[in-house]
Amino acid sequence: MNQVMALKGVASVGAARGAGYAPLHRPAAPITLEIRPLSACAEIAEAWSHLAGRALEAHPFVEPGFLLAASQHLVAFRDVVTILAWQGSPNEPQRRLLGFIPVFPRQGLFLPDALIGFGDRRIVSGAPLLDREQAGAVIAAVLDPGRQRLLEGRGLILRAIDRDGPLASTLAGPGGTGLVVRFQPAPAATVSDLARTAFGGLREALAQRGKLALIEPRGQAGLRDATEIILAMEASGPRAQAGQATLQDTREVGFLRAMTRGLSRARQCRIALLMLDDQPIAGAIVLGRGTRSWLYLAAQDETHAALQPLPVLLAMMRQAAPARTILLPGGQATCGDGALAMGDLHVLPKDSATPRDLAGRARAALRRSLGRLAGSRLKPPRAGAA
């Protein structure tokens, strides 16, 4: 039988350590769930990275290099909890991690009935890491009614999911997972200037001012220097005037430096500079590998802003790797095609849609809320109170 453990910061027995980590693959083994604070996940980084390499829907925002840096530097990430799905018993040193699902902590008084996948403005894709061969089994285990008293949620809502991506397609497909899957599209986003700017004669206009070159450093020292150039460029532009430049927030700049360093080691970070006569005039930090990557931060020299060096840089990056699409937050593609349909994915057990079950969930949610209210020593609001 599948099991659940609730560990608040306690180290897991058998957490992966060392270069010899080789998880056993036993499809028939039970799935064990563990609830753990994100800040306590550093010790399973190797098992976590191994899962990321075989995930159904891979992206950098749930990788150790991103989330561990965020939990260290950013306040919004410090209370995040994760649902970990393991194959094998807790005392096995080579147990296999099948799922890594960050969710909001359930500590408020009046909370929605469903578990809510963690979302943040920095995370432009909210798909959790699920083993590509057992993704449906992991989600079904999380939503098993026998676990709900501990997990305190009936159903799961995942933010910023690609409607046509492998996660939504697998869960909604005829896989016999016993799940009800609904997709709620996000509001249509305004088309970004970076997505609609025509490359046209911009490069030729810039080339008349000097020699253009695309620089993409590979070594750690070069990546670090390129990151600092982009930060300085951003700090001299309109974002700095609005008080939103990364360098104006010590937590943000600490996170960005740690995150780019960590993801670059996993080849999940691409940093590029557009040079004009050996002077950088635009820079971009792109996260992810494979056919899709995400533009995380970009800046340009304002003295050349009229000639739009940033769109020129992105166009040259696409030419250097034509098989890769660079996506903007919201799923727009910088090249104008290949955009994603993003939205919220609601996943429920199949019996959760019946009127009887809906009424029971409403009563259970009210009991949980009243229990938290009693525990907080606050009085419930009077009927009709404002």
N, C-alpha and C positions, 0 to 999 in steps of 0.2 A: 504494500500500500504506500502511496505517496505520503510524504511527511512535510511538516512546516516547522521551521525554527525561527524564533524571534531573538536575535542577538543585537543588543544595543552597544556596538563598539567592541564586542568581544571577538578576539581573533578566532578564525575558523580553524578547526583541526584539519590538517592536510592541505592548507593553502599552498599554492604552487610557489616554489622557490628554486632558484638555481637554474643552470642551463640545461639540466637533464629532464625538464618537464616534458612528459609524453603521455597525455591523457588517454585512458583506455576508452575505446568506443564499443559500448555494449547497448544496442538499441532496446533490448528487453529489460534493462535495469530500471528501477523506479526513479522517478524524478523527485528530488528533495528540494524544497524551497527554503530559502534563508532571507531574512529581512535584515539589512545592514545599512548603517549610515554611509553615505558616499565618502565622507572623510576617512572612513576605516577600510576603504577598498584598496589602498596602496599595496597591501601584502598579497593580494590576489592579482596583481598587475600582469603576471605572466599568463595565467589562465584566462584573464580578461583579453589580453592581446591575441592569444590563440583563438578565442572565440571570434574576435573582430576579423581575423583572417578567413574565417569560414562562415561569416554571417550571411543571412538571407538578403538583407539590405544593408550594405556597408556604407558608412559615411563617417567623417572625422569627428562629429560632435558628440559621439558616445565612446570615443577612444580614450584610453588612459591618459594620453598626452594632452587631451583637451580638458576632460572632467577633473582629473587630479590637480591640474594647475588652477582650474576654476575654484575648486573647493578650498585650495590653499589661499587664494588671493581675493576672492569675491564673496561678499557677505550673502548674496542671494543663493549661493550654492551650498552654504555650510550646513543647512538643515535638510538637504535633499536626502531621501532614503532610496535604497535600491532593492528590488526583488531579484534575487539570484536563484537561478534554476540549475541544479547540479544533477549529474548522472552518477550515481554511486552513493555510498554511505559517507557520513561526515568524517570518519576516521581513516578513509582511504587517501593516501598521499597523492595519488594520480587520478583522482576523480575528475570528471569532465564538466566544464561549465557550458551549459546549453542556452542560458538566457541571462541578459543583463538589462533590467528595466528600471530606469530612474523614475520615481514618482514623487509628487508633493507629499510632505508629511501630513498625516491626518490628526492634527492637534487642535483644530478649532471647535467651536460649539455646534454650529449648524452647518454641516458639510454635505455636499452632494453624495448620493448613494454610491456612485461609481468611484473607483480609483482613477486619479487624474495623472496622466503621464507628465513628467516635468517639462516645462517650457520656459524659455527665456529669450530675450531679443537677440542674444548672441547665438542661439541654437536655431538654425534655419531649417533643420530637418529633425523631427522628433521621433523617428523610427528607432525602437530599441534594437539591441543586438540579440538576434535569435539564430540558433544553429539552423542552417538552411534545410537540413534533413528532418528536423523535429520542431519547427517553428509552431505549427498548429498544436502539437502536444504540449509545448511549454505554456502557450496562452490558455489552453484548456485546463491545465493543471492550476494555473493562477486563479482561474475563474471557477474552479471546483467548489460547489456549495459547502463541502465539508471544511473548507479553509476560511470561509468568510468571517467567522467569529474573530479570528486572529488578524486577517488582512483588513477587516472592516470595510469591505467594499464589494459591491455586486455589479460586475461590469467593469470595463476598462475603457478610458478615453485617451487616445493618443493624439497629440497635437502635431500639426505641420507634417502631414503624411502625403506622399505622392499617390493620388488616386489610382494611377496605372502602374505603380511600382510593384516589385515582387512581394512586399509585405501585404498590401491590400489585396493583391490578386490571389495570394496563397490562402489567406484567411477567408476570403469570400468565395473561393473556388470550391468545386465539388470534392473536397478532401475528406469528408466525413468527420470533421472536427467537432460537430455538435454546437457550433457557434452561430450567433446572429450578428452579422456585420453590416453597419450602416456608415455611409460616408456623408459628411456635411461639408460642402465646399466652403472655402474661405471667401470673404468678400473680394470682389475683383480689385486687384491692385492697379494703381496708376502706372502706366508704362514708364519705366525709368529712361532718363536721357541716354544712359549707357546702352540700353537695349534698342533705341530707335535712331541713334546717331549714325548717319551713313559714313562709312570709312572714306569713300570718294577721294577728293583731292586733299584731305587733311595731311596725309603723309607727305605728299609732294610739297605742300606749303611749308611744312616744318623742315623738309630737306633743303629748302632754299636758304635756310638760316644756318645750316651746318650739316655735319655728318650724323646720321641717325644710327643707333645700334641698340639691340636688345641684349641685356645682360641678365643671366639667370645663374647666380652662384650655386654651387653644389656643396661645398665644404661648410662646416659649422661656422668658421670665422667669417666667410663671405656672407652667409645667411644672416648672421648677427649684424654685420655692418649694413647690409641692405635694409634690415628691419629698422635700424636706427635712422637711416636716411629717410625712409617713408614716414616714420614718426615725426622727424623734424620738418618734413615737407608739409605734413598735415597740420602741424602746430603753427605754421606761417600762413595758413589759408583761412577760409570762411568758417570752418568748424571751430577754430580757435577763437575767432571773434564772437561766436555764439556760446563759448565756454564748453564745447563738446569735444575738444581734441583729446586724444588718448593721453598725451603727456600732461594734461591738466588734472588727471586723476591718478594718484600713485597706485591704487589698487589695479586699475585697468592696465596701466603700463607694465606693472609687475606680472599680471596675468598674460598679457600679449607676449612678452619676452619668454616666459616659461613655456607657454603653449606652442609657440613657433619652434622653440628648441626641441620640445618633446615630440611634436608631430613630424619634424624634419628627420628625426632619427628613424621614424617608421615610414619615411618617404611619403608622408601625407601632407606635406607643406611645400608649396612652390612659390618662390618670391622672385619677382622680376622688376627690373628697372629699365626705363627708356632713357638712353643717353643722347645728348646733343653736344657734339664736340667734347666728349668726356665729362659733361656735366649732367647729373640726373635731373630730368624734367617731369617724370611721372614714375610711380611705383605701385605695385599691387601685391597683396598677399592672398594666395588662392589655396584652399584646403581641399584635400581629397585626392584619390587616385582612381585610375580606371577611366571610363568614358565620360564621367561627370565629376566636376569639381565646383566649389563654391567660392565666390569672391567675398573675402572676409573684410579686408580693409584696402582702400586705394586712395591715393593722393596725387596731386599734380602741382607743379610750380606755377604760381599765380601770374608770374610775369609772362608766361606763354599760354595763359588760359584761353585767350581768344582763338587759338589754333587747336584747342582741345587735345592736348597730348595724351590724356588718359584713354579715350577711345582708341587712339592710334596704338597705344601700348597693348590694350586688350586684343585688338585685331592682329597685331604681330605675334602675340602669344598663341592665338588660335592658329595662325599660319605655321608656327613652329611645331604645334602638336594638333594637326587638323582632326584627329580622331576624338579629341576631347572637347566637350561642351563646358563652357564656363557659365555658371548659373548665379543669378543675383538672389538676395533674400526675397521670398515670395515665389520663387520658381521660374522667374523670367530668365531667358537665355540672352547673353550679351550679343550673340550673333543674330538675334531676331527669330530664330527657329529653335525647336527642341524644348519649348517651355513646358513646365510641369503644372498639372492641376493639383494644387495643394488644398488641404482641408483637415478636418478632425475625423478620426476613425473611431467609431463607437463599437465596441465588441461586447456581446452579452452571451450568457448561456442560452441555449435554445428555448428553455422553459421560462425565461425571464420576460417574455412578451405577453404572457397570459394575464388577464385581468386579476386573477386570484394572486398570482405572484407579484404583480405590481402593487396591489394593496398590502401584501405582506411586507414587501420592501419598504413601503412608506411607513408602516408601523415600526419596523425595525430601525429605520433612520431616525424617527421621532424618539424612540427609546434611547438610542445612542446619544442624541443631542441633549435630552433631558438628563441623562447620566453625566455627561460632561458638565452641564450647567450646575448640577448638584455638587459635583466635585470641585467646581470653581467657587462655590459659596455665593453665587449670584442668584438673584431672584428672577424668575422668568417675567417677560413683559406682560402687563395686564391686557386683557382683550380690548382692542380699540385704542391702545396707547400709541402715540406717535413714535 
